[in-house]
Amino acid sequence: MSPQQVKQLHQLKQFHQLVLQDSSLKERLRVATDQASLVSIAVQLGTELGYSFTYQEVEAYIDQNILTLMRQFLF
């Protein structure tokens, strides 16, 4: 993994933790109707908050953490 990929993964983890702590961010993500819209909203929110990660990186993060994410956001 390149230093840039490590940095972006770290940013995704930080963003994830921020979303868990901020109900308004959770609500903005909950309007997603499918994974593609969820990823788009996450990238947009991340950019608004000063993070830098791509659509593909968010998809990969979701794929790698799907069980954890489901527990945190669906139950």
Backbone as JSON, one array per atom type, in Angstrom:
{
  "sequence": "MSPQQVKQLHQLKQFHQLVLQDSSLKERLRVATDQASLVSIAVQLGTELGYSFTYQEVEAYIDQNILTLMRQFLF",
  "N": [[0.85, -1.17, 0.0], [0.6, 2.16, -0.88], [2.01, 5.26, 0.43], [0.13, 7.31, 0.0], [-2.26, 5.9, -0.27], [-2.45, 4.8, 2.28], [-2.77, 7.14, 3.76], [-5.27, 8.02, 2.77], [-6.92, 5.9, 3.55], [-6.72, 6.19, 6.3], [-7.98, 8.67, 6.53], [-10.56, 7.96, 5.72], [-11.26, 6.25, 7.83], [-11.25, 8.1, 9.94], [-13.31, 9.8, 9.08], [-15.46, 7.99, 9.17], [-15.6, 7.54, 11.97], [-16.29, 10.13, 12.76], [-18.82, 10.4, 11.59], [-20.21, 8.48, 13.09], [-20.39, 9.8, 15.5], [-21.88, 12.06, 14.99], [-25.06, 12.93, 14.61], [-26.38, 14.41, 12.65], [-24.82, 14.06, 10.38], [-25.14, 11.33, 10.03], [-27.86, 11.27, 9.37], [-27.82, 12.59, 6.92], [-26.51, 10.7, 5.39], [-28.31, 8.62, 5.51], [-30.28, 9.11, 3.65], [-29.6, 7.91, 1.35], [-30.36, 5.65, -1.25], [-29.31, 3.4, -2.31], [-26.2, 1.52, -2.67], [-24.53, 2.95, -4.43], [-25.52, 5.6, -4.31], [-25.07, 6.08, -1.61], [-22.27, 5.98, -1.46], [-21.62, 8.16, -3.11], [-22.74, 10.3, -1.64], [-21.2, 10.07, 0.69], [-18.62, 10.65, -0.27], [-19.04, 13.29, -1.09], [-19.78, 14.54, 1.37], [-17.44, 14.03, 2.8], [-15.61, 15.57, 1.34], [-16.68, 18.13, 1.79], [-16.07, 18.34, 4.46], [-13.35, 18.45, 4.49], [-11.89, 16.17, 3.94], [-10.14, 13.77, 1.89], [-10.91, 11.46, -0.27], [-11.65, 8.89, -2.63], [-14.37, 7.83, -4.77], [-14.04, 5.11, -5.41], [-12.39, 4.29, -3.3], [-14.07, 4.61, -1.11], [-16.04, 2.74, -1.74], [-14.49, 0.37, -1.59], [-13.82, 0.47, 1.15], [-16.35, 0.17, 2.3], [-16.99, -2.4, 1.34], [-15.04, -3.9, 2.69], [-15.74, -3.54, 5.31], [-18.39, -4.18, 5.75], [-20.06, -5.72, 7.54], [-19.62, -4.55, 10.06], [-20.45, -1.92, 9.51], [-23.15, -2.34, 8.88], [-24.15, -3.18, 11.37], [-23.75, -0.83, 12.83], [-25.3, 1.12, 11.57], [-27.79, 0.09, 10.86], [-29.0, -1.19, 12.96]],
  "CA": [[0.0, 0.0, 0.0], [1.4, 3.37, -1.0], [1.76, 6.24, 1.49], [-1.1, 8.03, -0.31], [-3.38, 5.01, 0.06], [-2.5, 4.73, 3.74], [-3.34, 8.42, 4.21], [-6.69, 8.06, 2.44], [-7.59, 4.94, 4.42], [-6.79, 6.83, 7.61], [-9.02, 9.7, 6.44], [-11.85, 7.27, 5.71], [-11.54, 5.8, 9.2], [-11.59, 9.3, 10.71], [-14.63, 10.21, 8.63], [-16.39, 7.01, 9.72], [-15.76, 7.84, 13.39], [-17.01, 11.4, 12.86], [-20.23, 10.11, 11.28], [-20.78, 7.77, 14.24], [-20.59, 10.74, 16.6], [-22.65, 13.22, 14.56], [-26.34, 12.45, 14.1], [-26.77, 15.12, 11.42], [-24.12, 13.39, 9.28], [-25.82, 10.04, 9.84], [-29.11, 11.53, 8.67], [-27.51, 12.91, 5.52], [-26.17, 9.45, 4.72], [-29.47, 7.72, 5.49], [-31.15, 9.36, 2.5], [-29.13, 7.07, 0.24], [-31.3, 4.59, -1.6], [-28.52, 2.23, -2.71], [-24.79, 1.71, -2.34], [-23.95, 3.99, -5.27], [-25.86, 6.93, -3.77], [-24.38, 6.19, -0.33], [-20.86, 6.3, -1.74], [-21.58, 9.54, -3.63], [-22.99, 11.21, -0.52], [-20.04, 10.0, 1.59], [-17.52, 11.4, -0.9], [-19.41, 14.7, -1.04], [-19.66, 14.97, 2.76], [-16.01, 14.02, 3.14], [-15.0, 16.75, 0.71], [-17.17, 19.3, 2.53], [-15.42, 18.36, 5.78], [-11.91, 18.56, 4.33], [-11.26, 14.88, 3.7], [-9.84, 13.5, 0.49], [-10.95, 10.06, -0.67], [-12.35, 8.73, -3.9], [-15.53, 6.94, -4.86], [-13.55, 3.73, -5.37], [-11.87, 4.01, -1.96], [-15.22, 4.45, -0.22], [-16.61, 1.43, -2.07], [-13.61, -0.66, -1.02], [-13.97, 0.53, 2.6], [-17.64, -0.45, 2.6], [-16.87, -3.84, 1.09], [-14.18, -4.51, 3.71], [-16.3, -3.32, 6.64], [-19.84, -4.24, 5.6], [-20.75, -6.21, 8.74], [-19.53, -3.5, 11.07], [-21.3, -0.8, 9.08], [-24.54, -2.74, 9.02], [-24.48, -3.14, 12.8], [-23.73, 0.55, 13.33], [-26.27, 1.99, 10.94], [-29.1, -0.51, 10.64], [-29.58, -1.72, 14.2]],
  "C": [[0.9, 1.24, 0.0], [1.11, 4.32, 0.16], [0.46, 7.03, 1.26], [-2.32, 7.18, 0.04], [-3.55, 4.86, 1.56], [-3.16, 5.99, 4.3], [-4.84, 8.45, 3.95], [-7.48, 7.06, 3.27], [-7.76, 5.52, 5.82], [-7.89, 7.9, 7.61], [-10.41, 9.07, 6.43], [-12.23, 6.79, 7.11], [-11.93, 6.97, 10.09], [-13.0, 9.78, 10.37], [-15.7, 9.28, 9.21], [-16.66, 7.3, 11.2], [-16.54, 9.14, 13.6], [-18.49, 11.19, 12.61], [-20.9, 9.41, 12.45], [-21.13, 8.71, 15.38], [-21.52, 11.89, 16.26], [-23.96, 12.76, 13.9], [-26.78, 13.17, 12.83], [-26.06, 14.51, 10.21], [-24.76, 12.04, 8.98], [-27.1, 10.24, 9.03], [-28.86, 11.85, 7.2], [-27.16, 11.65, 4.74], [-27.37, 8.52, 4.59], [-30.42, 7.99, 4.33], [-30.75, 8.54, 1.28], [-30.1, 5.93, 0.01], [-30.61, 3.31, -2.04], [-27.05, 2.52, -2.42], [-24.16, 2.83, -3.17], [-24.27, 5.39, -4.74], [-25.21, 7.14, -2.41], [-22.93, 6.62, -0.53], [-20.75, 7.74, -2.22], [-21.77, 10.55, -2.51], [-21.79, 11.23, 0.42], [-18.87, 10.79, 1.02], [-17.8, 12.9, -0.82], [-19.26, 15.25, 0.38], [-18.2, 15.04, 3.19], [-15.31, 15.24, 2.58], [-15.4, 18.02, 1.45], [-16.45, 19.46, 3.87], [-13.9, 18.36, 5.71], [-11.17, 17.25, 4.15], [-11.04, 14.68, 2.21], [-9.8, 11.99, 0.26], [-11.86, 9.95, -1.87], [-13.56, 7.82, -3.75], [-15.09, 5.49, -4.7], [-13.03, 3.36, -3.98], [-13.01, 3.82, -0.96], [-15.89, 3.1, -0.49], [-15.79, 0.3, -1.46], [-13.75, -0.7, 0.5], [-15.29, -0.12, 3.02], [-17.55, -1.96, 2.44], [-16.08, -4.54, 2.2], [-14.8, -4.45, 5.1], [-17.81, -3.46, 6.69], [-20.56, -4.72, 6.86], [-20.74, -5.18, 9.86], [-20.46, -2.34, 10.74], [-22.78, -1.13, 9.23], [-24.98, -2.68, 10.49], [-24.61, -1.71, 13.3], [-24.88, 1.38, 12.78], [-27.66, 1.39, 10.77], [-29.77, -0.97, 11.92], [-29.46, -0.73, 15.33]]
}
